Amino acid sequence: MIKNVIFDCGKVLAQYDETYIASFFTDNAEDAELLGRVGMARKYWDRFDRGDLEEEEYLKLVKEELPLRLHESVERLSEGWIDHCDSVPGMAELVMDVKKNCKVFLLSNFNKKLRQEAYKIPALKEFDGLVISGEVKMVKPSHEIYRYLLDTYGLKAEECIFVDDNAANIAAGEAVGIRGYLFDGDVSKLRTHLLTLSVIS
């Protein structure tokens, strides 16, 4: 029986498109593409999410790859990008329905600022616990972060389902005994799946 639903954040609870987000920090479309591609590049973002880079170090590395005209823009991007991660339509309502029968948790590769900014993502207000990679210095798909979540909140793997948009992350969860659901952006399909598991009614 499923008693706990674990959600990823980016592209599950909140929409996440680098160029779209960057467009709020520059008026030029080409600069927005460059700012999003470099300023939110996985090679830096992953280290930031893992807690290996502080914000100042991240900005220093990114500025080395950006023209001077975008240095102020990337500073504002680093400070305010989460303001432009719109909620996935229908997800906040689904979380509220899940909460009627189950507990809900977050397991996300994000820098530690997410906890401070979580109130900006409506669905996160209802969560029973958050595990954020930048705080614990572990990242998906490492098995240790899944075990950390289970141990921290006293959860049994077989009583959990994990919703993520990344197949490798789903596979890692399944390797430690957590059922997975690969989210493709279709909230109604996820709702139907949770209905079949009696997670919602």
C-alpha positions in Angstrom: 0.0 0.0 0.0 1.3 3.4 -1.0 1.5 5.8 2.0 4.0 8.4 0.7 4.4 10.2 -2.6 7.8 11.7 -3.4 8.0 14.4 -6.1 10.8 15.9 -8.0 10.6 19.7 -8.4 11.9 20.9 -11.8 9.6 19.8 -14.7 7.3 18.0 -12.3 6.0 20.6 -9.8 7.5 23.6 -11.5 8.1 24.3 -15.2 11.8 24.8 -16.1 13.0 26.2 -19.4 16.4 27.8 -19.4 15.8 30.3 -22.3 12.4 31.3 -21.0 13.7 32.0 -17.6 16.7 33.9 -18.9 14.5 36.0 -21.1 13.3 37.9 -17.9 16.9 39.1 -17.4 17.7 40.5 -20.8 15.7 42.1 -23.6 17.6 40.5 -26.4 16.4 37.0 -27.6 19.9 35.9 -28.6 21.3 37.0 -25.3 18.5 35.1 -23.5 19.5 31.9 -25.3 23.2 32.4 -24.4 22.4 33.4 -20.8 20.2 30.4 -20.3 22.6 28.0 -22.0 25.7 29.2 -20.1 24.2 30.6 -16.9 22.2 27.4 -16.2 24.6 25.0 -17.8 24.5 21.5 -16.2 28.3 21.5 -15.7 27.9 24.3 -13.3 24.4 23.8 -12.1 25.0 20.2 -11.1 27.9 21.3 -8.9 25.8 24.1 -7.5 23.0 21.7 -6.8 25.4 19.2 -5.1 26.7 22.0 -2.8 30.2 21.8 -4.3 30.0 25.4 -5.4 28.9 28.4 -3.5 27.0 31.1 -5.4 30.0 33.4 -5.6 32.1 30.6 -7.1 29.4 29.7 -9.6 29.0 33.3 -10.7 32.8 33.6 -11.2 32.9 30.6 -13.4 29.9 31.5 -15.5 31.1 35.1 -16.0 34.3 33.8 -17.6 32.1 32.3 -20.4 29.8 35.3 -20.8 30.4 38.7 -22.5 30.7 41.6 -20.0 27.2 42.9 -21.0 25.6 39.9 -19.4 27.5 39.9 -16.1 24.8 41.9 -14.3 22.1 39.8 -16.0 23.6 36.5 -14.7 23.8 38.0 -11.2 20.1 38.8 -11.4 19.4 35.4 -12.9 21.1 33.7 -10.0 19.1 35.7 -7.5 15.7 35.6 -9.1 15.3 32.7 -11.5 12.9 30.8 -9.3 10.4 33.6 -9.6 9.9 32.5 -13.2 9.5 28.8 -12.7 5.8 28.7 -13.2 3.8 25.9 -11.6 3.0 22.9 -13.8 -0.8 23.4 -14.4 -2.9 21.1 -12.3 0.0 19.9 -10.1 -0.8 22.0 -7.0 -4.4 20.6 -7.1 -3.1 17.0 -7.5 -0.8 17.4 -4.5 -3.8 18.6 -2.4 -5.7 15.5 -3.4 -2.8 13.2 -2.6 -2.5 14.9 0.8 -6.0 13.6 1.7 -4.6 10.0 1.9 -0.8 10.2 1.9 2.2 12.2 3.0 4.1 14.1 0.3 7.8 14.6 0.1 10.3 16.4 -2.2 13.5 14.9 -3.5 15.2 17.4 -5.7 18.5 18.2 -7.2 18.5 21.9 -6.4 20.8 24.4 -4.7 20.2 25.1 -1.0 18.4 28.4 -1.8 15.3 26.3 -2.8 14.2 25.9 0.8 14.2 29.7 1.3 12.3 30.2 -1.9 9.9 27.2 -1.7 7.0 29.4 -0.8 7.0 30.7 -4.3 6.0 27.2 -5.7 2.4 26.7 -4.5 2.5 22.9 -4.3 5.5 22.9 -2.0 3.6 24.6 0.8 1.8 21.3 1.6 4.8 19.0 1.7 5.7 17.0 4.8 9.4 17.0 4.2 12.0 18.3 1.7 15.4 16.7 0.8 17.4 19.2 -1.3 20.7 18.1 -2.8 22.5 21.3 -2.1 21.8 20.9 1.6 22.7 17.3 2.0 25.6 17.3 -0.6 24.2 14.2 -2.4 22.5 14.2 -5.8 20.2 11.9 -7.7 20.7 9.3 -9.1 23.1 8.3 -6.4 21.4 5.7 -4.2 22.5 7.4 -1.0 20.2 10.3 -1.4 17.1 8.0 -1.7 18.2 6.2 1.4 18.8 9.5 3.2 15.2 10.5 2.5 13.8 7.2 3.7 16.0 7.2 6.9 15.3 10.9 7.7 11.6 10.6 7.6 11.2 7.0 8.7 9.7 5.8 5.4 9.5 2.3 4.1 10.6 2.0 0.5 7.7 -0.3 -0.5 5.2 2.3 0.8 6.5 5.0 -1.5 6.1 6.1 -5.1 8.5 8.5 -6.7 7.5 10.9 -9.5 10.4 12.3 -11.6 10.9 13.3 -15.2 14.3 11.6 -15.5 14.5 7.9 -16.3 17.9 7.5 -14.5 16.5 8.9 -11.3 13.5 6.6 -11.5 15.7 3.6 -12.0 17.9 4.6 -9.0 14.8 4.9 -6.8 13.6 1.5 -7.9 17.0 0.0 -7.1 16.5 0.9 -3.4 12.9 -0.4 -3.5 10.9 2.7 -4.3 8.2 2.3 -7.0 8.7 4.9 -9.8 6.6 6.9 -12.2 8.3 8.7 -15.1 6.4 12.0 -15.5 6.0 13.2 -19.1 4.2 16.5 -18.3 0.7 15.0 -18.4 -0.8 15.6 -15.0 -4.1 13.9 -15.9 -2.2 10.7 -16.8 -0.4 10.9 -13.5 -3.7 11.4 -11.7 -5.1 8.3 -13.4 -2.1 6.3 -12.3 -2.4 7.4 -8.7 -6.1 6.5 -8.8 -5.3 3.0 -9.8 -3.0 2.7 -6.8 -5.7 4.2 -4.5 -3.3 7.1 -3.6 -6.2 9.4 -4.5 -9.9 8.7 -4.7 
